[in-house]
Structure formats: structure tokens, C-alpha cells
Amino acid sequence: MVGSARRRVVAVLAGLVLVAGAGLVVYRVFAPGEVFAEPSSGYPAAPTAHPAAVLGTLPATPLIVDGRLRVIADKRQVRADGPVDSRYLNTPYWSFRRWPAELVGVVAAGTTVITRWSDGELVGLDARTGRATWRAKGEKPASSGYAGRRTGASTVYEPPGLFLAGNTVVVAGATATQAYDATTGAAGWRNPAPCGGADPSGFTTADNRVAVLRSCDTAITLVDAGTGAAAGTIPRSAGDPAAEPLDCPAPRSGCAGLRIDQGGHRTAWLFDAPQPRQVGEAVEGSVGPGLAAADAWLVDGLTVAVDGTSVVAANAADGAPRWRHDLGRPGAQVIAVQAGAVHVLTADRDLVTLDAATGAERSRIRYTYFAEKTDWVPGFTYAVDGFVLTERLADPAAPEDADYYFDAQPVLLARS
């Protein structure tokens, strides 16, 4: 009897050990934590000169950082690869992962990559090493988590409540707008929010002003990125009128103008003076070369739009005609601009790059990768440093990821 009891005690103790061991494994797997994968190779070289061409396809939409890295957003990690002109996505140069928080936004200032997470954490990463250089406990975003779908496009190209003005990072939450130094993470000015609700949209201007757009606002108030003081206003109605920043060298950053659409009544504004200047007005159905037209773009002080079979440019301030470039066929659309260049997608999927100052054709390439089909529609397009990246969507796109994107590698990478 004694031996039997002893065996039962031993069995119970062994069971407790097993349970405790299993609990420890579960904790180690699911406990909050971070994983950093450091670089295993040298810093990617700057891309070399290359003729205009489609270089390859990617499964995700990157930010180009320091001219050498492609930074990509996933649900719970941010990672970088290189070189920039590689035709495929390579093994990560570095990656930074958090659990269980989800990534809600990424911006980059010089060689600092700033990430915002669903628990409110802000983490600044050195793009050259991937290591965290600063942290700040910011306000939790209203959004529940990662919203970038399969490519991460909205997380890197329009992150909610996260904006960059020069070396200042601005985070807008339900109760306040808070500024941080992009290099050190030091907190700066803080302005209380007039109302709560969803994560606000916004943008920054070329002269380092910040606009945060909330649904209760009856005007867009620009503030100085260095001090938070009011620095100009633009009238608008309350609610959620569409506000489209124009001529932004980085996504929604350093923008030169703005177009507001309030139920088909559109106005256009330039940020070339202390008080934003209105330069156009249009109503739904109107056609014209002004910046208020729904399909007009702003680049280097010019309004650019497609007019029939041609691309036309006019001075954005006064509408004076500047140049006209005939494409020979209708159905083209401007999909991106960058300093000195206008990128046009033709109806038969050529990517035509025009000189922004003269309208002269710089290059024309077939905007497909080898023999891929052309029955796609452009989603997000990002143009910087002579590169053009376009997210290709199915035509028509379905809500599910499997039928939303054109294929498994939906992002085209081209040198223009």
C-alpha cells in the first residue's frame, strides 16, 4: 500500500512538472516580446545608373530609405532588404518584430525608420543596422491594428495618424496631437484634440507645417512643426470631405498643395505663402486644366492633367499654358509625379515618363514584367529617386486578398 501511494504521488508530481513545462513553453511562445534579426551582410550599395526598364516584381510595397534599402511592413514586423533595384524581394537585411502588437504605420526621416504600433508604442530604428535607437509611449491608435492587406501599402504610404515634417514626427490620436524628434524620440509640443473618433488623416507641407484632419473640424488648421503654433487655415465643412495632398516627395510629406472635394465641390490650394492660397475651384462634371480638376496633378509648380490624347501642363498659380505632349491615343492617366518628372500610364500599359518642365518624353517602356497580362488596374503608386513602384489590382477587384490583387507578385518595380 505504501509503495502504491508513493507511485501515485510521484505520478502527480510528474504531471505537475509536465503542466508547468507546457505552461512555460506557452508563455515563451505567446508572451509579449520583440525579436530583432540583425544584418548578416554588408550595407547594400547605392543603385547604379540603369536605362529605363521594368526591373522586377515584388510581393509588397516598400518605402525606399537612404537610397539603399526597401523597407516593408507586415502585420507584426517591419523589415528591410536591398539593393533597391533588385528584381526580387531578398532575404531581409534586418527585421524587427513585436508581439502581440500590430504595426499600424511607418515613416522614414533620413536613416531613421519610425514605426507606430497598435499598443501606442513608437520605435525609432536605425536603417543602417535595424537596431532600435529610441522608444516612446504614444497614444494608442483608434484602429485595431494592421490594415495593410497583403502588400502593406496603406501602412507605409498613408499610415493613420502618423506624419513627418523634416526631422519632426507627429502622432495624432483621439485626445491629442504630439510631436517627437525623429532622431532621438524626445517629446515636443502637444496640442489637445478638439474631438475623438477615428484616427485622423493629415499631411505635412514643404515648409514644415502640419495639418491634422478630424471629422469635427470646420477648417483645416496648419501648425508649425517646430512649435505647434497655428500657421494658416483652409475652410472646409465638417464631416469627412476628401482631402488629397499634392506634389509630396514622400508619402503625404513635404507637400506643395492640396485638393479638397466636398460633395463634388472641389477647391485647390498652394502652400507657397504663410496663408494657403486658393488657386482653383470646380464642381462635379466640370472639365478644365485647373488644379481643382479631379484628375489633375501638381509637380514643380505646374498643374498636369490628361486632355483627350494629350498630357497638358499649366502654371498652377495662374493657369497660363506651359506645354502639351501628344500621346496619340486616349485613355491614358497620370499615376505619379516626382521632382522633374511626370509618369503616365497609357491605355495599353506603357509607362511614359515626361520631363516636368518641358513635356519632352524621357522614356517609354512596356509596363509589364516579361509576358504578363495587362488586365490590371493601378492601386498605390510610389515614385522616388527615379524609381516607380505600382501596386496592381485585379480588374475588377474583390474584397478578399486572393482576388483583390493581380497576382502573387502584384508590385511592379521600374527604373524610369
C-alpha positions as CSV (number, residue, x, y, z in Angstrom):
1,M,0.0,0.0,0.0
2,V,2.8,2.4,0.9
3,G,4.5,1.7,-2.4
4,S,1.3,2.2,-4.3
5,A,0.7,5.6,-2.6
6,R,4.3,6.6,-3.3
7,R,3.8,5.8,-7.0
8,R,0.7,7.9,-7.1
9,V,2.5,10.9,-5.5
10,V,5.3,10.5,-8.0
11,A,2.8,10.4,-10.9
12,V,1.1,13.5,-9.6
13,L,4.4,15.4,-9.3
14,A,5.4,14.3,-12.7
15,G,2.1,15.5,-14.1
16,L,2.6,18.9,-12.4
17,V,6.1,19.2,-13.9
18,L,4.8,18.5,-17.3
19,V,2.0,21.0,-16.9
20,A,4.5,23.6,-15.6
21,G,6.8,22.8,-18.5
22,A,4.0,23.2,-21.0
23,G,2.9,26.4,-19.4
24,L,6.5,27.8,-19.7
25,V,6.6,26.8,-23.4
26,V,3.3,28.6,-24.0
27,Y,4.4,31.6,-22.1
28,R,7.7,31.8,-24.1
29,V,5.8,31.5,-27.4
30,F,2.9,33.8,-26.6
31,A,4.2,36.3,-24.1
32,P,4.7,39.9,-25.2
33,G,8.1,40.3,-26.7
34,E,10.4,41.5,-29.5
35,V,12.6,39.8,-32.0
36,F,15.4,41.6,-33.8
37,A,17.3,39.9,-36.7
38,E,20.5,41.8,-37.2
39,P,22.2,42.3,-40.6
40,S,24.1,39.3,-41.8
41,S,25.8,41.1,-44.7
42,G,27.2,44.5,-45.6
43,Y,25.1,47.6,-46.0
44,P,23.5,47.4,-49.5
45,A,25.3,49.6,-52.2
46,A,23.6,52.5,-53.8
47,P,21.9,51.6,-57.1
48,T,23.9,52.2,-60.2
49,A,22.7,54.0,-63.3
50,H,20.3,51.9,-65.3
51,P,18.3,52.5,-68.5
52,A,14.5,52.8,-68.2
53,A,13.1,49.3,-67.7
54,V,10.9,47.2,-65.6
55,L,13.3,45.7,-63.1
56,G,11.1,43.1,-61.4
57,T,8.1,42.3,-59.3
58,L,7.6,42.3,-55.5
59,P,5.0,40.9,-53.2
60,A,4.9,44.1,-51.1
61,T,5.1,47.8,-51.5
62,P,8.3,49.3,-49.9
63,L,9.5,52.7,-48.8
64,I,12.9,53.5,-50.2
65,V,15.1,54.7,-47.4
66,D,18.6,56.3,-47.7
67,G,18.5,55.4,-51.4
68,R,19.7,51.9,-50.5
69,L,17.0,50.0,-48.6
70,R,13.5,48.8,-49.3
71,V,11.5,48.9,-46.0
72,I,8.4,46.8,-46.0
73,A,5.5,46.5,-43.5
74,D,4.0,43.2,-42.3
75,K,1.3,42.6,-39.7
76,R,3.8,42.3,-36.8
77,Q,7.1,43.3,-38.2
78,V,9.0,45.8,-40.3
79,R,11.9,44.6,-42.4
80,A,14.4,45.9,-44.9
81,D,16.1,44.4,-47.9
82,G,18.4,45.7,-50.7
83,P,19.7,46.7,-53.0
84,V,16.9,48.9,-54.1
85,D,17.0,47.8,-57.7
86,S,16.9,44.0,-57.0
87,R,14.3,42.3,-59.2
88,Y,13.0,40.2,-56.3
89,L,12.4,40.5,-52.6
90,N,15.6,39.2,-50.9
91,T,16.3,37.7,-47.5
92,P,15.8,40.6,-45.0
93,Y,18.9,42.7,-44.4
94,W,17.3,43.2,-40.9
95,S,13.9,42.8,-39.4
96,F,12.2,44.0,-36.2
97,R,9.1,42.1,-34.8
98,R,6.8,42.7,-31.9
99,W,4.2,40.5,-30.3
100,P,1.2,40.8,-29.8
101,A,1.2,44.4,-31.0
102,E,0.5,45.0,-34.7
103,L,2.2,47.5,-37.0
104,V,0.0,50.5,-37.9
105,G,2.4,52.9,-39.6
106,V,5.9,53.5,-40.9
107,V,7.7,56.7,-41.9
108,A,11.3,57.4,-42.5
109,A,13.5,60.5,-41.8
110,G,16.9,60.2,-43.3
111,T,18.3,57.0,-41.9
112,T,15.8,56.7,-39.1
113,V,12.7,54.4,-39.6
114,I,9.9,55.3,-37.3
115,T,7.3,52.7,-36.5
116,R,4.0,53.0,-34.7
117,W,2.2,50.0,-33.1
118,S,-1.3,49.2,-32.1
119,D,-0.4,49.4,-28.4
120,G,0.8,53.0,-28.9
121,E,4.5,52.2,-28.8
122,L,6.7,54.3,-31.1
123,V,10.1,52.8,-32.0
124,G,12.8,54.5,-34.0
125,L,15.1,52.1,-35.9
126,D,18.5,52.9,-37.4
127,A,18.0,52.0,-41.0
128,R,21.7,51.0,-41.4
129,T,21.6,48.4,-38.6
130,G,17.9,47.8,-37.8
131,R,18.5,48.4,-34.1
132,A,16.1,50.4,-32.0
133,T,17.6,53.8,-31.1
134,W,14.7,55.3,-29.2
135,R,11.2,54.4,-27.9
136,A,8.3,56.5,-26.8
137,K,4.9,55.5,-25.3
138,G,2.5,57.3,-27.6
139,E,-1.3,57.3,-27.7
140,K,-2.9,54.1,-28.8
141,P,-4.4,54.4,-32.3
142,A,-8.2,54.0,-32.7
143,S,-7.6,51.5,-35.4
144,S,-7.5,47.9,-34.2
145,G,-4.2,47.0,-35.9
146,Y,-2.5,46.3,-39.2
147,A,-4.5,47.4,-42.2
148,G,-2.0,47.0,-45.0
149,R,-3.5,43.9,-46.5
150,R,-1.0,41.7,-48.3
151,T,1.3,44.4,-49.7
152,G,1.4,46.7,-46.7
153,A,0.7,49.7,-49.0
154,S,-1.6,51.7,-46.7
155,T,0.8,51.1,-43.7
156,V,3.8,52.7,-45.5
157,Y,2.0,55.2,-47.9
158,E,-0.8,56.5,-45.7
159,P,-0.4,55.4,-42.1
160,P,-3.2,56.7,-39.9
161,G,-2.3,59.5,-37.5
162,L,1.4,59.4,-38.3
163,F,3.1,62.3,-40.2
164,L,6.6,63.5,-40.9
165,A,7.8,67.1,-41.3
166,G,11.5,67.5,-41.7
167,N,13.0,65.9,-38.6
168,T,9.7,66.0,-36.6
169,V,7.4,63.1,-36.3
170,V,3.8,64.0,-35.5
171,V,1.4,61.5,-34.0
172,A,-2.3,62.3,-33.9
173,G,-4.6,60.3,-31.6
174,A,-8.0,60.6,-30.1
175,T,-7.1,63.1,-27.4
176,A,-4.1,65.0,-28.7
177,T,-1.5,65.6,-31.4
178,Q,2.0,65.0,-30.1
179,A,5.4,65.9,-31.8
180,Y,8.6,63.9,-31.4
181,D,12.2,64.4,-32.5
182,A,12.7,61.8,-35.3
183,T,16.3,61.2,-34.3
184,T,16.0,60.9,-30.5
185,G,12.3,60.4,-29.8
186,A,12.3,63.4,-27.5
187,A,8.7,64.6,-27.0
188,G,8.0,68.2,-28.2
189,W,4.8,70.2,-28.4
190,R,1.4,68.7,-27.6
191,N,-2.0,70.1,-28.8
192,P,-5.2,68.7,-27.4
193,A,-7.7,67.2,-29.9
194,P,-11.0,69.1,-30.4
195,C,-12.8,65.7,-30.7
196,G,-12.1,62.0,-30.6
197,G,-13.3,59.3,-33.0
198,A,-11.4,57.6,-35.8
199,D,-7.7,58.0,-36.4
200,P,-7.3,61.4,-38.2
201,S,-5.8,61.8,-41.6
202,G,-3.4,64.6,-42.5
203,F,-0.2,65.7,-44.2
204,T,2.8,68.0,-43.9
205,T,4.0,70.8,-46.2
206,A,7.3,71.6,-47.9
207,D,7.8,74.4,-45.4
208,N,7.4,72.2,-42.4
209,R,3.8,72.8,-41.4
210,V,1.4,70.0,-40.3
211,A,-2.3,69.6,-40.9
212,V,-4.3,67.1,-38.9
213,L,-7.8,66.5,-40.3
214,R,-10.5,65.4,-37.8
215,S,-14.2,64.9,-38.6
216,C,-15.4,67.7,-36.3
217,D,-13.2,70.3,-37.9
218,T,-14.8,73.1,-39.9
219,A,-11.4,74.3,-41.1
220,I,-8.0,72.7,-41.8
221,T,-5.6,74.3,-39.4
222,L,-1.9,74.2,-40.3
223,V,0.5,74.3,-37.4
224,D,4.3,74.9,-37.3
225,A,6.0,71.5,-37.0
226,G,8.6,73.0,-34.6
227,T,6.3,74.7,-32.2
228,G,2.8,73.5,-32.7
229,A,1.6,77.1,-33.2
230,A,-1.2,77.9,-35.7
231,A,0.2,78.7,-39.1
232,G,-2.6,79.1,-41.6
233,T,-6.1,77.8,-42.2
234,I,-8.2,76.4,-45.1
235,P,-12.0,76.4,-44.8
236,R,-13.9,73.2,-45.2
237,S,-17.2,71.7,-44.0
238,A,-17.4,69.3,-41.0
239,G,-17.5,65.6,-41.7
240,D,-15.1,63.7,-43.9
241,P,-14.5,65.7,-47.1
242,A,-11.8,64.1,-49.2
243,A,-8.5,66.0,-48.8
244,E,-5.8,65.0,-51.3
245,P,-2.2,66.3,-50.7
246,L,-0.4,67.1,-53.9
247,D,3.3,67.1,-55.0
248,C,4.6,65.2,-51.9
249,P,8.2,64.0,-52.3
250,A,7.5,61.3,-49.7
251,P,4.0,59.9,-48.9
252,R,1.9,62.8,-47.5
253,S,5.1,64.6,-46.5
254,G,6.6,67.8,-47.7
255,C,3.5,68.5,-49.9
256,A,3.2,71.7,-52.1
257,G,-0.6,71.7,-52.5
258,L,-3.9,70.3,-51.6
259,R,-7.3,69.5,-53.3
260,I,-10.5,69.3,-51.2
261,D,-13.6,67.6,-52.5
262,Q,-16.7,68.4,-50.6
263,G,-19.6,66.5,-52.2
264,G,-18.4,67.3,-55.8
265,H,-17.4,70.9,-55.0
266,R,-13.6,70.9,-55.3
267,T,-11.1,73.6,-54.3
268,A,-7.3,73.6,-54.8
269,W,-4.7,75.3,-52.6
270,L,-1.0,76.0,-52.8
271,F,1.3,76.2,-49.7
272,D,3.7,78.9,-51.1
273,A,2.8,81.6,-48.6
274,P,2.1,81.9,-44.9
275,Q,-1.6,81.7,-45.6
276,P,-2.6,78.8,-48.0
277,R,-3.6,80.3,-51.4
278,Q,-6.7,79.1,-53.3
279,V,-5.9,78.6,-57.0
280,G,-8.9,76.7,-58.4
281,E,-12.5,75.8,-57.9
282,A,-14.7,73.3,-59.8
283,V,-18.0,71.4,-59.4
284,E,-18.8,67.8,-60.3
285,G,-18.8,67.3,-64.1
286,S,-16.7,70.3,-64.9
287,V,-13.7,69.9,-67.2
288,G,-10.7,72.2,-67.2
289,P,-6.9,72.4,-66.7
290,G,-7.0,73.8,-63.2
291,L,-5.7,72.1,-60.1
292,A,-9.2,71.6,-58.8
293,A,-10.0,69.1,-61.6
294,A,-10.4,65.6,-60.1
295,D,-7.6,64.1,-62.2
296,A,-5.1,67.0,-62.0
297,W,-1.6,66.6,-60.5
298,L,0.8,69.1,-59.1
299,V,4.6,69.0,-59.8
300,D,7.2,71.7,-59.6
301,G,4.6,74.5,-59.6
302,L,2.7,73.1,-62.6
303,T,-0.8,71.6,-63.0
304,V,-0.6,68.5,-65.1
305,A,-3.6,66.5,-66.5
306,V,-4.6,64.3,-69.4
307,D,-6.7,66.1,-72.0
308,G,-8.0,63.7,-74.7
309,T,-5.0,62.2,-76.3
310,S,-2.5,64.6,-74.8
311,V,-0.9,65.5,-71.5
312,V,-1.1,69.2,-70.8
313,A,0.6,71.4,-68.2
314,A,-0.2,74.9,-67.0
315,N,1.1,77.2,-64.3
316,A,-0.6,76.2,-61.1
317,A,-0.8,79.7,-59.8
318,D,-2.4,81.5,-62.8
319,G,-3.4,78.8,-65.3
320,A,-1.0,80.0,-68.0
321,P,-0.4,77.2,-70.5
322,R,3.1,75.7,-70.4
323,W,3.3,72.6,-72.7
324,R,1.3,69.9,-74.4
325,H,2.5,66.4,-75.2
326,D,0.5,64.2,-77.6
327,L,0.3,60.5,-76.8
328,G,-1.5,59.6,-79.9
329,R,-4.3,57.6,-78.2
330,P,-6.9,58.3,-75.5
331,G,-7.3,56.5,-72.2
332,A,-4.0,57.5,-70.5
333,Q,-3.7,58.6,-66.9
334,V,-1.1,60.2,-64.8
335,I,-0.2,57.8,-62.0
336,A,2.7,59.5,-60.2
337,V,5.0,62.5,-60.2
338,Q,8.3,63.2,-58.7
339,A,10.7,66.2,-58.9
340,G,11.2,66.9,-62.6
341,A,9.2,64.0,-63.9
342,V,5.6,63.0,-64.8
343,H,4.7,59.3,-65.0
344,V,1.9,58.5,-67.4
345,L,0.2,55.0,-67.8
346,T,-1.2,54.6,-71.3
347,A,-4.3,52.6,-72.1
348,D,-2.2,49.7,-73.5
349,R,0.1,49.7,-70.4
350,D,3.1,51.7,-71.5
351,L,4.8,53.8,-68.8
352,V,5.7,57.1,-70.3
353,T,7.9,59.5,-68.3
354,L,7.8,63.2,-69.3
355,D,10.1,66.0,-68.4
356,A,8.0,68.1,-66.0
357,A,9.5,71.4,-67.2
358,T,9.2,70.9,-71.0
359,G,6.8,67.9,-71.6
360,A,9.6,66.1,-73.6
361,E,9.4,62.3,-73.4
362,R,12.3,61.0,-71.4
363,S,11.4,57.3,-71.7
364,R,8.7,54.9,-72.7
365,I,8.7,51.3,-71.5
366,R,6.2,48.4,-71.6
367,Y,4.9,48.4,-68.0
368,T,4.7,44.6,-67.6
369,Y,7.2,42.0,-66.5
370,F,8.1,39.8,-69.4
371,A,4.9,38.3,-70.9
372,E,2.5,39.1,-68.1
373,K,-1.1,40.1,-68.9
374,T,-2.2,43.8,-68.7
375,D,-5.7,43.4,-67.4
376,W,-5.0,45.1,-64.1
377,V,-5.7,48.5,-62.6
378,P,-3.2,50.6,-60.7
379,G,-3.5,50.8,-56.9
380,F,-1.0,52.8,-54.9
381,T,1.9,54.1,-56.9
382,Y,5.1,55.4,-55.3
383,A,7.8,57.3,-57.3
384,V,11.1,58.4,-55.8
385,D,14.8,58.7,-56.8
386,G,14.0,57.7,-60.4
387,F,12.1,54.6,-59.4
388,V,8.4,53.9,-59.9
389,L,6.5,51.2,-57.9
390,T,2.9,50.3,-58.8
391,E,0.5,48.1,-56.9
392,R,-1.5,46.1,-59.4
393,L,-5.1,45.2,-58.5
394,A,-7.4,42.7,-60.2
395,D,-10.0,44.1,-62.6
396,P,-12.5,44.1,-61.0
397,A,-11.0,43.7,-57.5
398,A,-12.8,41.5,-54.9
399,P,-12.7,42.1,-51.2
400,E,-10.7,39.0,-50.4
401,D,-6.9,39.3,-50.9
402,A,-6.8,36.2,-53.1
403,D,-9.0,38.1,-55.7
404,Y,-8.0,41.7,-54.8
405,Y,-4.5,41.7,-56.3
406,F,-3.5,41.0,-59.8
407,D,-1.2,38.1,-58.9
408,A,1.1,36.8,-56.1
409,Q,3.7,39.4,-57.0
410,P,1.5,42.4,-57.6
411,V,4.0,45.2,-57.3
412,L,5.9,46.4,-60.4
413,L,9.3,47.9,-59.8
414,A,10.7,50.1,-62.7
415,R,13.5,52.5,-63.3
416,S,12.1,55.4,-65.2
